[in-house]
Each structure stands twice: as structure tokens, then as C-alpha cells.
Amino acid sequence: MISRTAYRLCVITDPELGHGLSHLEIARQAIEGGAPMIQLRDKLAGPGQLLPQARQMARLCRDRGVRFIVNDRLDLALTVDADGVHLGQDDLPPKAARALLGAGKILGVSTHSLEQAIQAAEDGADYLGIGPIFPTATKSTGYEPIGCDAIRQLRSRIDLPLLAIGGITLSNVGDAVRAGAAGAAVISAIIGCRDIARATQAFLVAIQDAGRAR
């Protein structure tokens, strides 16, 4: 059983947004700031290019007691013995991924509607990424922002950790948590900062404060 505190904040690595830092260095700085979960995300590099960094990231996260998730690429996650994989709606279906992952690994699924979220939960997801909550320029999902009301609706129907994603900033992450999210998955608002560790710390404080208030 994964502690729900692991879902407070997932920092997603992306060198294009991280001032030229490598996936590994972004992860290292986020962990210094207290990030309980790191997700490796790279839409451009092939698995062979990512494998060395993924191995180092998996080792770093294991040593620091941090959960390490690979975005999209189940083969890479299995190769480096990551803690789990995060899938989008166009990736391998959750049922098929669960059969390959086994019961001891984390399976996260991006969802953009109540129907998608219910299906992912039924298909074996351990947590759901829900969004985009707010407008975002980081990732083109083809979906309109769904707002915090969607989190409230899901919270009343699904007893899985919900990670708010999409347009999440330090000023609005508390709204998502008070609406019922366990935490947030954040890219640019953290790794786009010059001091990633400090930005990570600030998000954790905001999330914890909002959690106490709900």
C-alpha cells in the first residue's frame, strides 16, 4: 500500500522547460526540496537515449525514499524497475499495463472527464491525474480546462488519490486541494524556476496548508 502522502506533489521532469538541466539534475533538485514523487516525462527522446538517466533517477529515488514514475513508456519503467508508470488516454490501456506491471507497482492514468476517471479506476489505476484544471501552455491535451468542480465531482464518486494537473501554480494549487485533490502534478511552475528546490518546498507548504483547511 502506497502512503497517500506520496501523492501530495509529483514533480514532472522536462529538460525543455528546465533551463537546459537534465532529467537527473531536475529530479535531484526537486528531491532536495522534498518532492515525494518524481515523474520522468520526455516526448522527444527515444527509450535508448533515456535509459541511462532513467537508471540513475531510479537509483536516486530509491536511495532517497522517493517514488519514481515513468510517463508513457512502460518498457522503460520495467527495465529500470521504476515504482510505476503514468499513462495517457492514447497509451496502453490500463488493464493491459496492470497485467505487465503486476500488483506491486503504481499505475497512474491521465483522465479528463468523470467517465474516463471511473473507467480508469475500474481498470486498476492506483491514482488519477485529472485535468487540465486550469489553462496551460505546457502541454496540448486537446481538452478544455475543467476547473475545480470536476475534482469535487470525482471525489464524491472515486476513492483514489486525485492529482490535479494543468495550469497548476503556487497561487491556485490550494484551490485544487481544498476541492478534494490529494495533491498536484507540476511541471513548469516548479522546473521553470531557477531554484527548483525552493519552488518545490513552496508548493509542499501550500498543499499542506490547503489540506488542513478542507
Secondary structure as GFF3:
##gff-version 3
##sequence-region A 1 214
A	DSSP	three_ten_helix	4	7	.	.	.	ID=ss1
A	DSSP	beta_strand	9	13	.	.	.	ID=ss2
A	DSSP	alpha_helix	23	32	.	.	.	ID=ss3
A	DSSP	beta_strand	37	40	.	.	.	ID=ss4
A	DSSP	alpha_helix	47	64	.	.	.	ID=ss5
A	DSSP	beta_strand	67	71	.	.	.	ID=ss6
A	DSSP	alpha_helix	74	79	.	.	.	ID=ss7
A	DSSP	beta_strand	84	87	.	.	.	ID=ss8
A	DSSP	alpha_helix	94	101	.	.	.	ID=ss9
A	DSSP	beta_strand	106	111	.	.	.	ID=ss10
A	DSSP	alpha_helix	114	122	.	.	.	ID=ss11
A	DSSP	beta_strand	127	130	.	.	.	ID=ss12
A	DSSP	alpha_helix	147	157	.	.	.	ID=ss13
A	DSSP	beta_strand	162	164	.	.	.	ID=ss14
A	DSSP	alpha_helix	173	178	.	.	.	ID=ss15
A	DSSP	beta_strand	183	186	.	.	.	ID=ss16
A	DSSP	alpha_helix	188	191	.	.	.	ID=ss17
A	DSSP	alpha_helix	196	213	.	.	.	ID=ss18
###
